[in-house]
Amino acid sequence: PLSVPKRELNRFQIRPFLPNRQRQGRKVVIRSTEDNLPWRGNRDPNATDTTHSALISVAKDRRSGLWRWSLLWLTVLSIVGGTVTLGVLFLTQLPPPVDCQRISPLSADGERLYCAQLAAESGDLDKLVTAITLVQHWPRTHPLYSEAQRMLEEWSEVILNIAQQKINQGDQSNAVEIASQVPVSSPLYPEAQAQIATWQKEWQQGRQITSQFKDALVVQNWQQASQLITALSQLNSQYWNGSRVDALMQQLGEEKEAWQQLQEARDLAKTNQLAQLEEAIALAAKVNPSSYLKAEAQTELSKWSRTVLNIAASLIEIGNFSGGVQVAQTIPVNTSLYQEAQDWMRLGRAGKTAKQNNLLALVDALAAVRQIDTESPVQQSASKQGALWESRLEDRLQLLLARFTASFEQQTSLQMAIEQAALVELGRPQRVEAQTLIAQWRQESQEIDDRNHLRIAREIAIGGTIEQLRAAVDRASQIQLGQSLRVEAQTEIAKWNRQIQTIEDQPILDLARAFAQRRDLMGAISTASQIRPNRALYDQAQKEIGYWVAQVQTIQDRPILEAAAALAAQGRFDAAITTAAQISPERALYQQAQAAIAIWQTQLPPIPDTP
């Protein structure tokens, strides 16, 4: 037999009892009956062909009829089977699903409940509230009341879980608001109201303990703060005894650390020394911004920063720009003096740049100080320094122009450069440099002047006459003492004076030599003696005179030496020695006489010993 299985007609969450339908198909039995045909039996081998043919014909007629009936029954069976199959498919096919996008208040309650359940399965609060709103007012007589109550309990439990998550996160107001969404008709309504009351009570206790904890931190009562943390940890709320306890413990530790940092900074600042003040400022700046001690630390920080900043300002004003910048850098960014410190640093860096004392450096320095706000406490010092650098820049430009003019190295250009540099007035920053350049250019100008004088003097002296040489001496003598060409000029003057003296004294020396050639040695000596000391030919004249004097002395003393030699030849050595001794040491034959006397003394008879 052909049977049809049982199927549900509705697949909603609501499962009403529906009668099972069964359809029983028909059982068709086709039985094929074969008649006894003569040709199926034993054939008589002795039968005639006619009989055999007749039998064959009858068999064919019967077989043809059988096939027609078989075809008929097969057709009937096919029709019946198709009909049965269509019925089974119709009975087992599911009804079309509910389209929740098109649900409306006019839809069946079952469909609306089904859609509400689908929406609530997402866990979204708004959808849960919408689902509750759908079923919360159904009366007990409603066919779906039991199923609705079951779902209402499930949805209320989900809402309470969401509210519990909010309270665990510290969102008490939202938690109460969410829990209040559990309707009176819900089986969990009493539980929701009790939970709300518990949360409100614990929240009030937690806030009270937290407030007292904050008051204890303000007065640095660490013991009371620790006790309040212990009291908070005893509350049943996961939010208060968990995350809030951890947060308060961390806050207590941070407050203690901030207090220790501030006390250590105060101890350092008591010395009032720069290094300790800088260290105290750095330590106080580390105090946690959320600490209750931050305001107190900020006050101390501002006081110490003012002291340090005054030191930095003093260093910058006396010209120690690098030192001032280094000190001002210690002012932390979270103080009211930070901007002023930045302005002092800007001024210090500008001063350090301006020390290079070139045009570009001065321009950069002026640009930097002009960025300082007019309302800044640094403005007065910045204006003073800016005015100084501006005047230095003006002088530098003036001297640059003067240098350019002087670079032509002409008498006129040097004079113009001197006049330009002289415009730098007394008291100006570049006054000393200007005077130095003026002195240099004057010297260069004088050197050009002196070189011209010396060049002209040399050209005059080429003639070689006494008048020309004296004119050259006069020209070169215009080069004054202390001027760069003075030594060179004096050397030339000395050379020309020697030439003049040589020209003047050469005739005298020539005349003396003429007397000497005529054997008038005394006349020669007398004439050569007319050449005075410090004259060009003086040494030569003295040399000639010495030669001539020696000749005269030789002529005068030769007879004395010859007479002494004659006495010695007679054996009268004493008389010979006495005679030769008449020649004085400054005489020409003195050495010769002394040599002879030494020989004669050896030939004297020995002097007998006195008894």
Disulfide bonds with the S-S distance in Angstrom:
Cys100-Cys115 2.17
